[in-house]
Amino acid sequence: MVAPPLIRNRYILSAQSPSTTSSPGNSPAYHSKLGTYSVVNSYEFVRPTPRRHMQRTSWNHWQLRDVVLCPTAKQELYSIYRCNVDKYDIRKQQSTRILGELEFDPVSMAVGGDFIVVGGQRAELAVARLSDPSSSTVVVRSGGSINNFVALDQQPSAAMPRRRYRDSAAFVEDGVTNLSIMSSQNTPRLLVCNNDHTVRLMSLPGLDLLTELKFPTAVNYAAISPDGTKMCVVGDSNLVFLFNKRGDNFEKIATLTASEDASFSCDFNQSSELFAVGSQDGYVTVWDIRSQQQKLVQLETFQHGRSRGACRNVKFSPSGSVDLLAFSEHSSFVNIVDTRCFEKRQILRVAGSNDEPMAEIPDSPTLVEPDYQITGLRFAYDSSALFVGLEGSILEYSVDRVSRHSFPSSAII
């Protein structure tokens, strides 16, 4: 194993100083003053030699790279491969096909409770119960476009019939880009981000339209905060839309600017105090929810720019005192940043097979090394590992939780 060299790359970082006023919850808010800092890339938050799971994945839209999920404490991964969805048992290293030979190539997926939902490029949705995947519902809007994101959450008690709809009123104009499952008063909800400039909240399993939000641009991704009170929405512009959430109702509280290009991913940290947005021009912007009009920090991908260095996926560690932010680039590289100070980073260069020697991270990106397409990025439910999807396998990087749980002897925690 070769330790990465000391590399200082240009980052844009805010000076963090606790405000004299306390914020809700008695947590200190931070004033933000952007400046240029050197960030040292010599830290190892995860062990750089991964365990390789021979589970194939595929991206079916070149900009949508969120096809690997680890939704529960169970040792299971869900992933998309062509027109199929597979469940992979990490301990047994066995794969089970959950949805096979779908009539469309899914680009987004959500798993929650007893439900799995996948979305396609022409407004298709496939909804199934994990307990009975054969009883699936398929919704198709003829002539539609992309379901960029979907998300789910909790198990209902009603039975799901097997049926097929066409030209559903819930899907007008374009396709789903992203999906999310959540719950409201123990009733599961499906959040659908669509290329027709909308975010729709729908019931499960009936897919009744409950709420529709309209935006000035195609919507690529939405994230609900872990405490269920906020939603962040990003799309085909540099604007970031922040909402208060109460039950099935949303109230817009801020419109922010991330970088200079479209954004394709966003996420909240486990305390719901920080949220991050990943943009196509290679920047990751972080805000503190308590002072959202000022950027807390803006990070740059290792490869820079909107081609290979485009940020496709951004994820905070979801649990424990790990305090990491990971973001993947269009190909080959994953960045991991310490969110306690935003001054320490680890860079991972993925390899296509175990036969490839682990190389040093160069001072600057090079075109000599082969590119490996990254299909997904996800922390384990307990933050013990970071999973990176490739076309031929899924890599499991073990998080050094002992080191992350250790503090200097003089630290006050």
N, C-alpha and C positions, 0 to 999 in steps of 0.2 A: 504494500500500500504506500503510495506516494502522497505526502501531505501537500495540499495546495499552497502555492507561493503567496507571499504578501502582495496583494494587488490593491491599489487604491484607484477606484473608479469614481467618476463624477456622479454625485447624487445631489439632489436638492433637498435640504433638510431644514426643518423648523427648529428653533430654539425652544425647549420646553421649560416653562417655569410655572409652578402652581399659582393660580390666581388667588387674590386676597379674599375673594368671595367664594363661598361654597356652592356647589351645584346640587340639584335634587339627588337625594340618596347620600348626602354628606361626602361625596367623592370630589376631590379637587379638579376643577377644570383647568385647561392649559391655554395660555396665551400662545399665539403662533406668530413667528417672525421668520419668514423664509430667507435662507441664505445658502451659500455653497459650502459643503462639507466634503471631506474625504472619508469614505467608508472602507474599513479594512475587510478584505475578503479572505480571512485566514481562520475562520471559526468552523467548528464541526458540531452542528446541532443534530445532525443525523449521521449515522455511520455510512461512509461514502461507497461501500461495497454492498449492493442490494441483494436481496433474495429475489430470484426470478421465478415468476409463475407463468407457465406456458399457456396462458389464456389470451387468445387473439382478440383484438378490438379493432374498430374501424371508425374513422370520421366520415360522415356522409355529407357534410358541408364543410368547406375548407376553413371557415371562420368559427364554427361552432365545435368546440373541443372539450365537452364536459360529459363524456359518455362512460365514466367509471364512478360508481357510487359505493359507499360503505355506510349504509343508513342506520344501523343498529349496533348494539354491543356484540351481536353474534359475529363469529369469524367468517363473514360472507361478503363477497363483492358482487355487484351487478354491473354488467357491461353490455354494450351494443357491438355486434359484429354483423356487418352487412344488414340484412333484413331480419335479424334475430336478436333476442335478448337472452343472455346467459346468467346464471347464478353460479358463482365459484366458491367452493368450500376451501378456505385458506389452509386449515389444518390437514384435511384429507387430500388437498390438491386435486379436487375433482370438480368437473364442470357439469351443470345440469341446464338444459335448454328450457327456459320459462315460456318464451314466446318464439315460435318458429315460423319461418316462411311468411312473414307479414306481407301484405300487399303493397307496402311502401318501405322505403329506407328511412328508418327513424334517425332524427338528428338531436332529439332531446329526450330526457327520461327522468322520472321521479318515482320514488318508492317510499311508502309510508303506511303504517298499520298493516292491513291485509291487502293493500292496493299497490299495483304497479301501473304506471301510465307512460306511454311513449308518444312523441309527436313527430310528424313528418313535414315535408317541404311544401305540401299542398293542402295544408290545414287538416291533415289526417290526425286522428287520435285513436290509440288502442288502449282500452282500459280493461284490466283483468284483476281477479283476486289471486293472491299468492297461494292461497289454500286450494284454488281450483283454476289454474291458468287457462284451461280449455274454455271456461265460460267467459269469453271476452266480448267486449263491446267495441266496435269499430265505428268511428265517426269520420265521414269523408265530405269535404266541401269541394265539388268539382271546380277546377280552374283556380283554386287557391294557391297559396305560396307556402311560407315557412313557419312552423311552430318552433320558435327559437328556444323557449324554456318552459318547463312544467315542474310543479312541485306538489307534494302530498303530505298527510300527517297521521290521521288517526282512524281506527277501525270502526265502521258503522255496524248496525245490526241488520239492516235490510239486505235481502237477497238481490243478486244481480242477474238479470236475464241475459241470454245470449241473443244479440240482435245486431242489425246494421242500419245505419242512417246515412242518407245522402242529402247534401244541401241543407245541413242543419242551420237554423237561424242563429245559433251561437257563433258560427264561423262565417263571417262576411268578408269578402274581398280577398284576404291574404291568408298566409299560413302561420302555424305556431312556431315560435322560435325558442321558447323556454317554458318549462312547467315546474310547479311547486305544489306540494300537498301540505295543508295546515289543518288546524281544527278550530272550531268555534262552538262553544257550549257542547263539547263532545260529539259534534257533527263534522265529518271530514269535508274539507274544501280543496278544490283544485284551482291553482293559480296558473293562468295561461298567458304567456307573453307572445305577442303576435306581430307579424310583419305589417299588419294593417293599421299600425299605430295605436294598438290597444293593449291593455291588461284586463283580463276578465277573471272574475271570481265565480266559480261554478260549484254546484253541489255534487257530491258523490253518494251513490253511484248513478243518480239520475241525470247528471250533467245539465241541471237547470241553471240558467244564467241568473246570478244574484247581484253582481255589481260589474259595471264596465267603466273603465277609466280611459280617456283618450289623450293622446300625446301628439306633439308636432312632428314626430319622427317614428320610424319603425323601432319597435321595442325588442331588444336582444336579451335582456336578463333582468330579473328582479330578485331581491333578497329580503326576507322578513327577519327582523332581529330576534335573537333567542328569547327575549322576554315578551315577544309578540306585540310590541307597541309601535314599531317603526317599520317602514318599507323603503328600500332604495331601488330606483329604476334607472336603467341605462339603455341607450340605443344607438342608432346610426348618426349621432351628432356628439359633440363634446359636452352636452348638457347632462346633469345628474339631477334626478327628481327625488326629493325626500318627502315622505308622508308620515303623518300620525295614523295609527291603525287602532280602531276600536271595534271589535267584533268584525262584522262584514263591511264596515264603513271606513273610508280613507279620506284624510284631509291633507292636502298639500301644504307643507310648511316652508319649503325652500326649493329654489332652483339654483344649482351650483354649476361651476365649470371645471371640468377635470383637466384635460390637456388640449390638444389641437385636433384630435381625431375621434372617430367613433369608439365606443366602449362595448366590450362583450362579456364582462364579468364583474360581479360585485359581491361583497360579503361583509357581515358584521362579526366582531370578535365575541367571545363567549359572555362578556359582561354587557354587551349591547351598547358600549360607550364609544367604540371606534368602528368606522366602516371604511372599506377600501374599494377602489374602482380600478380595473385594469383596462387600458386603452390600446388601440391598434398601433399607435405611434411609439410604443415601447415604454410608456410611463404607467406607474401605479401611484395613485393619489389616495392619501389617507386623511380623513377628517375625524375630529372629536365631535360627537353628537351634541355636546354642550356648548360648542363654539363653532358651529358648522360653516359660518361665513368665511372662516379662514382655514386654509389648508394646514394640517398638522405636519405633513411630510409628503414629498413627492420623490419617488424612487424611479430609477431607470433600469431597464433590462440590460443584461450583459452584452447582447448582440446589437442593441440599440435599433432604432428605426422601425418602420412599419412592414418589413418583409419578414426575415427570419427572427427579428427581435420583437415582433408584435406580441403583446401580452394577451394570451387567450384565456387564462384561468387564474383566479386569485382566491386563496382560501386561508382563513385563520385557523389555528389549532382550536378545536371545539371544546376542550375540557382540560382540567388539571392546570397546575402552575407551569405550563410549558411556554406560553406566550410567544408563539412564532407566527409569522406570516409567510406563506409560500405562494409563489406565482410562476407559472410556466410560460415559456416563450413558444413561438410558432413551431420551432424545431430544436431538438438537441439539448437545451439548457433549462434548468429549474433553479430558481433563486429562493433562498430561505433567509428571512430577516428577523432579528431579535426585536420584538415590539416593545421591550422595556426601555430601549434607548434609540432604536433605529440607526445605530452606528456600526452594527456588526452583521455580516452577511456570509452565508455559505453558498457557493455556486456548485451545482451538480451538472456534469455532462453525461447524459445517458448513453448507454451502449446497446447495440442491437443484439449482442449475444455475450455469453460468459467467456467466450474465447478471446474477446478483445481485451487487451491490457488496459488498465485504468491509467489514463494519461493526465499529466498536469494541466491545470487550467491556464491557458496562455494569457499574456498581458492584454491582448486584444483579440476579438473574434477572427477566425481564419476560415477560408473556404476550402482548405486542404482536407479537413476531416469530413467524413460522410455525415449527411443530415439524417436524423431520425425524427419522424413525425410524432409529436406528442398528442395523444387523443384525450387524456383526462388527467386530473390531479385531485387527490382527496386524502385528507387525514383519516386515520382510523377513528372510530367513535370515541375511544379513550385517549386519543392523541399519542398512542404508543408507536405509531408507524405513519409513514407518508407513502401513499401509493401513486405511482406514475404510470399511466397507460401508454403503451406503444402499440404499433400495428401487429407485432408478433408476440407480445408478452405484456405482463404487468409487473412492474418493479416494486418491491417492498423495501423501503429504507427505514431502518429502526431508529426511532428518536432516542437520543441520549437523555432520558428523563431524570436520571440521577444527577447529571450535571445541571440540568435546567431547574431542578428542585433545590440546588445548592446556592447559597448566597455568601458573600464575604462575611467574615466574622463581625465586622463593624456595621453590617447592614441592618436597617430596621425594617421589618416586614410585618 
